Amino acid sequence: MRRLFYILVVFALLPLTLAAREYADTAIFQGINLKLDLGNSAFEPLRSRGKIQSYEMALNTDIMHRFFPTLEMGYAQAELSAASGNFIGYGGFARVGLDLSALKKRRSMNMLLVGLRIGTAMQGCSTKDVIIGNSYWGYSTINYVDRFRADAWGEITAGVQVQVYKNFHMGWYIRYKILFSRGRTGALTAYYIPGYGYKQDTAFSFNYYIGFKL
C-alpha cells in the first residue's frame, strides 16, 4: 500500500517537474488572476422557465504560465411557479480545480485552457402547494419549508483567454458537469442547484468573464 502511494505521488509531481525543467529561467509564481462572470449572470434569466439569478467570481494562481489552480465562488437563487407546486431555493457554491494551458507559447495572457473542477453547493429551499392524491380519494396540498440541501458534482472545462489591454483579459468557459448527489433531501428534490443548474444527471453551462491580473 505504501509503495502504491509513492507511485501515485511520483505521477502527480511528474508534470510539475517537467515544466520546471522547461522553464528553469522562469519564476514559478507569475501572479493571481481575478475573474468576474458576466455570461452566466446575463443568460441564465433568459433561458430559464423560472426566475433565476446567479453571480460568480474566480481566483486562479499563475504557475509558470502553465498551471492555474482555481477557486470559483458564487451565489444563486431560483423561483419556479408551476401547476404542481412552487419551488424557492437560494444558496452559495464553490468549485476548486486546476486549469492547464494547452498552447506551446505560454509567455502571454492569450491561452487555450483545459481543466477539471469539483463543485459543491449548499442551499435552503422550500416547495409549497405540492398537489398529492388522485381523482378517487381527492387532492390536497402539502408544503416542505426551509429544508437544507447539499450537492456535489464534477466538471470538465475548456476555455479561451485573450488579453485586451495590459493586465486586463477576457474569455469564456464551456463546462460539462456530472452530478454526484442525485437523491432527495427528505421528500424534497431541488429544481435548481446553485453553481450546477437544473437538477439532472449531466449538464452543460457557459461562462463569459472579464479578468484582471494582480
DAGIJO-V871156 format. One record per pair of residues at least 12 apart in sequence whose C-alpha atoms are under 8 Angstrom apart, sorted by sequence separation. I is the first residue (numbers start at 1). GAP is how many residues later the second one is. D is the distance in whole Angstrom. If there is no record, write none. Layout:
<<I,GAP,D> <I,GAP,D>>
This chain:
<<41,12,7> <58,12,7> <59,12,5> <77,12,6> <78,12,6> <101,12,5> <102,12,7> <129,12,5> <130,12,5> <159,12,7> <160,12,6> <41,13,5> <58,13,6> <59,13,6> <77,13,4> <100,13,6> <101,13,7> <129,13,6> <130,13,6> <159,13,5> <160,13,7> <40,14,7> <41,14,6> <58,14,4> <76,14,6> <77,14,7> <99,14,6> <100,14,5> <128,14,7> <129,14,6> <159,14,4> <40,15,8> <41,15,8> <57,15,6> <58,15,6> <75,15,8> <76,15,6> <99,15,5> <100,15,6> <128,15,4> <158,15,6> <159,15,6> <56,16,7> <57,16,6> <75,16,6> <76,16,6> <99,16,4> <127,16,6> <128,16,6> <157,16,7> <158,16,5> <56,17,6> <57,17,6> <75,17,4> <98,17,5> <99,17,7> <126,17,8> <127,17,5> <128,17,7> <157,17,6> <158,17,7> <37,18,7> <56,18,4> <74,18,6> <75,18,6> <97,18,7> <98,18,6> <126,18,5> <127,18,6> <157,18,5> <182,18,8> <37,19,6> <55,19,5> <56,19,6> <73,19,8> <74,19,5> <97,19,5> <98,19,7> <126,19,4> <156,19,6> <157,19,6> <177,19,7> <182,19,7> <36,20,7> <37,20,6> <54,20,7> <55,20,5> <73,20,6> <74,20,7> <97,20,4> <125,20,7> <126,20,5> <155,20,6> <156,20,5> <36,21,5> <54,21,6> <55,21,6> <73,21,4> <96,21,5> <97,21,6> <125,21,6> <126,21,6> <155,21,6> <156,21,7> <179,21,7> <180,21,8> <35,22,6> <36,22,7> <54,22,4> <72,22,5> <73,22,6> <95,22,6> <96,22,6> <124,22,6> <125,22,5> <155,22,4> <179,22,5> <34,23,7> <35,23,5> <53,23,5> <54,23,7> <71,23,7> <72,23,5> <95,23,5> <96,23,7> <124,23,6> <125,23,6> <154,23,6> <155,23,6> <178,23,6> <179,23,6> <34,24,6> <35,24,6> <52,24,7> <53,24,5> <71,24,6> <72,24,6> <95,24,4> <124,24,5> <125,24,7> <153,24,7> <154,24,5> <178,24,5> <33,25,8> <34,25,5> <52,25,6> <53,25,7> <70,25,8> <71,25,5> <94,25,6> <95,25,6> <123,25,6> <124,25,6> <153,25,6> <154,25,7> <177,25,5> <178,25,7> <33,26,6> <34,26,7> <52,26,5> <70,26,6> <71,26,7> <93,26,7> <94,26,6> <122,26,7> <123,26,5> <153,26,4> <154,26,7> <176,26,7> <177,26,5> <32,27,7> <33,27,5> <51,27,6> <52,27,7> <69,27,8> <70,27,5> <93,27,6> <94,27,7> <122,27,6> <123,27,7> <152,27,6> <153,27,5> <176,27,6> <177,27,6> <32,28,6> <33,28,6> <50,28,7> <51,28,5> <69,28,6> <70,28,6> <93,28,4> <122,28,5> <151,28,8> <152,28,5> <153,28,7> <176,28,5> <32,29,5> <33,29,7> <50,29,6> <51,29,6> <69,29,4> <70,29,7> <92,29,6> <93,29,6> <121,29,6> <122,29,7> <151,29,7> <152,29,6> <175,29,5> <176,29,7> <31,30,6> <32,30,6> <50,30,4> <68,30,6> <69,30,6> <91,30,7> <92,30,6> <120,30,7> <121,30,5> <151,30,5> <174,30,7> <175,30,5> <30,31,8> <31,31,5> <49,31,7> <50,31,7> <67,31,7> <68,31,5> <91,31,6> <92,31,7> <120,31,6> <121,31,7> <174,31,6> <175,31,6> <29,32,8> <30,32,5> <31,32,8> <67,32,6> <68,32,6> <91,32,4> <120,32,4> <174,32,5> <29,33,6> <30,33,6> <67,33,5> <90,33,5> <91,33,6> <119,33,6> <120,33,6> <173,33,6> <174,33,7> <29,34,5> <30,34,6> <66,34,6> <67,34,7> <89,34,7> <90,34,6> <118,34,7> <119,34,5> <172,34,7> <173,34,5> <28,35,5> <29,35,6> <30,35,7> <66,35,5> <89,35,6> <90,35,6> <118,35,6> <119,35,6> <172,35,5> <173,35,7> <28,36,5> <65,36,7> <89,36,4> <118,36,5> <119,36,8> <149,36,6> <172,36,4> <27,37,6> <88,37,5> <89,37,6> <117,37,6> <118,37,6> <148,37,8> <171,37,6> <172,37,6> <26,38,6> <87,38,7> <88,38,5> <116,38,8> <117,38,5> <147,38,8> <170,38,8> <171,38,6> <87,39,6> <88,39,6> <116,39,6> <117,39,7> <170,39,6> <171,39,7> <66,40,7> <87,40,5> <116,40,5> <117,40,8> <170,40,4> <23,41,7> <65,41,6> <86,41,5> <87,41,7> <115,41,6> <116,41,6> <147,41,8> <169,41,6> <170,41,6> <65,42,6> <85,42,7> <86,42,5> <114,42,8> <115,42,5> <151,42,8> <168,42,8> <169,42,5> <65,43,8> <85,43,6> <86,43,6> <114,43,6> <115,43,6> <144,43,8> <153,43,8> <168,43,6> <169,43,6> <20,44,8> <85,44,5> <86,44,7> <113,44,8> <114,44,4> <144,44,7> <168,44,5> <19,45,8> <84,45,7> <85,45,4> <113,45,6> <114,45,6> <167,45,6> <168,45,7> <84,46,6> <85,46,7> <112,46,8> <113,46,5> <167,46,5> <19,47,8> <84,47,6> <112,47,6> <113,47,6> <167,47,8> <112,48,5> <113,48,8> <111,49,6> <112,49,6> <110,50,8> <111,50,5> <110,51,5> <111,51,7> <109,52,7> <110,52,4> <109,53,6> <110,53,6> <109,54,5> <109,60,7> <127,61,7> <126,62,8> <125,65,7> <123,70,8> <123,71,8> <121,72,7> <122,72,8> <121,73,6> <121,74,7> <120,75,8> <119,76,8> <89,101,8> <93,101,6> <94,101,7> <92,102,6> <93,102,6> <87,103,8> <89,103,7> <91,103,6> <92,103,8> <87,104,7> <90,104,7> <78,114,7> <77,117,7> <76,118,5> <75,119,7> <76,119,7> <75,120,8> <74,121,7> <54,140,7> <54,141,8> <40,165,8> <40,166,6> <39,167,7> <40,167,5> <39,168,5> <40,168,7> <38,169,7> <39,169,4> <37,170,6> <38,170,5> <39,170,7> <37,171,6> <38,171,5> <37,172,4> <38,172,7> <36,173,5> <37,173,7> <35,174,6> <36,174,6> <35,175,6> <36,175,6> <35,176,4> <34,177,5> <35,177,7> <33,178,7> <34,178,5> <33,179,6> <34,179,6> <33,180,4> <34,180,7> <32,181,6> <33,181,6> <31,182,7> <32,182,5> <31,183,6>>
